[in-house]
């Protein structure tokens, strides 16, 4: 691990100022990073993948609104510094937003969930081995313009949706699928002041600039996630398919929220994980199922629509069939829930 400066702050504004000042002062250095749980950041620093000159420690902000879970006008506000374990076990989250609780519980080991923050979790970097191993020069995420070693390498864990000729790395998170399925919003504070964006606008597809992963500006800090109230939030679940049932990243996953009326989908939200480069909303599948009876024919049509644009490579073609089956199973199980 390379030397770095540690700066603790006591407000979101101070955090933004510290990060912006450090970046302006040393434009040739790696970007300043915010330190919360550090469960991904410290790993990448040890691997020499990330080399921040300054870590801005925002953990003191946990004592304020960033560390709270609150309800207001029926919506749910999750502070960005709430620990994953606390959110997963919160009674309101478990009762009214089970897809959130399940996605967090399935995301990591108990030790990691105790430490990791919600904000840090959605910003975790890919688990692509070519990104995490600096002995591979060709990684456009790590070395822009160097190429993508995964295209012709071992690409079994990689994405089939949202890919480009520059990057096929899959987004590894689980919580983000639940957020995008529920149309969550993101509260931000930074150099442009406080603002609010849809969660769907937070992550960027790789296109030809895979090194730019989010829409965050220099110094921006996520302060909270806001989940609107809806008839579909209680009938929701997260299904994760992986190589082993213990702690592992998804090969395919689905977050589903469903408002069911006499067997028909009055409203449905579907997000897919493990198969895409970013948190992936399967709107084509939703359109097929909305207003329709949940049955074998409609489910298969929805699955086909969800993966119509898939692009596979040598080792990951199986993800298309697996992703379809995962979507079908998740919607079927959601429809069978007793609420």
N, C-alpha and C positions, 0 to 999 in steps of 0.2 A: 504494500500500500504506500502511496506517495504522500508526502507531507501536505497538510491542509490547515487552514485557519478555522477555528470554531467560534461562532458568534451566536449567543443566545439573545432572543428578543422577547418582548412581553406584549406585543400587539401585532395585528395583521399588517397595519400600516408600517410599523418598524421593520417587519419581515420583508415587505416589498421594497422599502428603501434600502435595506442592507443588501438585498440581492441585486437590485438595479445598480447601486453604487459600485459594488464589487465587479459587476460585469463591465461597466463602463471603464473602470480603472484598469482592467486587464483584458482587453478585447481578444487577445490571442490565446488566452487560457480557456480551458473547458468551462462551461457555464457553472455558476454558483448553484448549489443544490440545497433544497430545504430538507432538513432532517427531522423525521417524526419517529416512526418505529424503526426505520433503517433496515428492515428485514430483506429488502432487495438491494438497496443502495450500497450497503456495506459489502455485500457479496460481490457486487460489480466493481467496487473499488479494490477489493482484494484481488480480483481477476485482472485488474488494470484495464478494464473496459471503460470505466468512468474515472475521470481524473479531476474532480472539482478542486479548485483552489480554496474555496470557502464553503463550509457547511453552516447554513443558517438554522440554528436549532429552534424549532417552533413548539416544542413540547410544553413550555410554560403556558401557551395559549389554551391548553386543554382545560385549564381551570375556568375558562369563560365559555361563551356560546359555542366555540368550536368543539367543546367536549361534551355537549348536551344532545339528548334526544328529546324533541318537543313535538307537540301536536298543536295545530292552530287552524281553525275553520275547516276541520276535517282532514287537512293535509298533514303529512309527516315530514319533520325536518331533522335530518341526521347531520350533526356537526362533523366536519371533516377529520377531527382528531379523536372521535369516538373509536375505541378499539373494536376490532372485528368481533371478538368474543362477547363484548358487552352488547353490541347491536344484535347479534344472533340470538341472545338469551333474553332480550327485552320483551316483556309480555305483550305490549302493543304490537311490536313488529311480528312476533310469532303468531298472534291472533289475526291481525288485519292484513299483514303483508308476508305470508309464509314463504313466498318466493325469495324475498330478501333474506330471511333467516336461514333458509336452506342453502342458498348460494354461498353465504358466508361460512356456514358450518362445513360445507363440502370443499371449501377453497384451500384449506391449509390444516396443519396439525394444531392441536390445542395450544401448544407453546407459541407458535407463530401468531395465532389468532389473539392471544393475550397481549401481544406486543404490537402487531401491525395496525395501522390506522386506516380508516375508510378512504380518506383522500389519497394516501400513498398506494393503497391497493389498486385503485382504478388507473394509476399512472405507472404501474409496474411495467418494466421492459420485457421484451419477448424472451422466450426460453430457447430460441434458435441457437443450436450449438455453434454455428458459424459466427454468430454475433458475440457469444460469450467466450470464445476462444480466440485470443488475439494473434495466435500463430497463423490463422487464416486471414490473409490480407483482404480478400474479396468479400466485403460486406458493406453494402451501401448505407446501412443504418449507422455503422461505426466509422467507415471511411467513405464518405460520399464520392461517387464516381468510380469506385474500385470494382464494381460488379457484385454479383450475388452467387456465392459458392453453392448455395442450396439448389439452384436451378438444375445443375447436373450432378449434384452430390446426393447424400442420403436425405430424403425429404419426406419421410413417413409422417413426422409430426406437423408438417407444414400446411398452409391454408389452401383452400380451393375456391374461396369466394373473396372478392376484393383484391385479388393479386394483380401484379404488374410484372413487366419484364425486369424491373429493378429490385423487386422484393416479393417473396412468398412467405415470409415469417408470419406465423399465427399469433394472434393476441391471446395471452395465456389466462386472463382473469375470468372469474365466475360472477362476482358481484356486479360487474358492469353489465352483464347480460340482463340481470334482473332490473337494473336501473333503466336501461334503454327500452325494455319491454313495457315498463310502467310510465313511460314519458316523463321521467324525472327531469328536474332542472338543476343547474349548478350555480351556486352563489360564488362570486369571485371578488377578490380585493387585490388591487395592484396599482401600478403606475397610472392607469387610466381610471382609477377610483373603483367604487363598487359597481358591479354589474351582474346581470343574470343571463345565462344562456341555456338553451336546451341541452341536456346531456348528449343528445345525438350529434351535437356540433363540437363536442370536446375532442374527439379523436379524428385523425385524418388518414384516409387510405394512402398507401405508399406512393402510388403513381410514379413519377420520376424523382421524387424527393423523399424517400423513406426515412431519412434522418430527421425530418420534421414530423413528429408523431401526433402533436396536439395543436389546438388553436390558441394555446396560452401564450401571452406575451411575456417578455422578460420581467421578472418580479411578481407575476401573477401568483396568487395563492388561492387554492380552493378553500372556502370557509364552510360550505354546507351543501348537502344534497336535499332537494325538496321533492317529495312524491305527492302528486295530487290525489285527492280522494276519487274513488271510482267503484262502480258496482262489481268490477272484475278483480279487485285486489285480494279479496279473501279466497276466491277460487283460483289460486295461483300456486305454482310449484316450479321447482328446478330439478331437472334430470341431468345427471352427469355420467357419461360413459367413459371409462378409462381402463388402462391395462391391468390395474390392480385396484382393489376396493379401498386400500389404505391411501394415504396422502399421495396424490398424483395429479398431473394436469390432464385436462379433458382431451380425448380424441374427438369427441362430439358431445355437445350439451344443448339443452333447450330450456329456456325460461318461458313459461306460458301463464297468461292471465286471461280468464274467461268469464264472461257474463252469459249464463245459459238460461234460455227460456223455452220450456217444453221440448228440450232436446236440440234446440237450434242455437247457434252462436249469435246472440244479439250483438255482442262485441267480443273481440279476441285480439290479444297481443302476443306475438311470438318473437323471441330473440334466439339466435344460435351462437354457440361458442365452440371453440376448438377447431372450427373449420374456416374461419375468416381472419383477415388481417386486422380487423377492428371489431369492437362490439357490434354485432350484426342484427339489425331488425329485419325480419322476414316478411316484409309488407306484401309481397306477391302472394305468399301463402295465406296471410290474413284476409286478403281480398277474396280469395277462393272460398274461404270458410265463413266469412261474415254473412249472416242471414240464412246460412244453410244448416241442415241437420248434420250432426257429427256422426258420420258413418264411414264405412270402409272406402266407399267411392270418393267421398269428398276429401277424406284424409290423404288418400294416395294422390289425388289431384293437387292438393296443397303442397305435398312433399315434392312433387315434380316441379311445381312452380318455384319453390324455394331454391332449388338447385339447378334451374334452367341455365344460369350463367356461370356454372362452375367450370374452372380450368384446372385440370389435374396434371401431375407430373409422375415420374416413374414409380415412386413408392407410395404415393398417397391417394391413388384413385379409389381405394376402398372407402375413403371418407364420404364420398357422395352417397353410396348405398347406406353406410352407417348413419350419416346425417339424416337421411330420409326416415329411416326406421326410428331414430331418436325423436324426431319431430312427431311422428305418428303416435309413438308410445306416450310422449309427454302430454299431448292434447287429449288422448284417450283417458289417461289417468286424471287429468284435470276435470274432464267432464264427469268422471265417476266420483269426484270428491263430495263428501257430505259437509255442508257448511251451515 
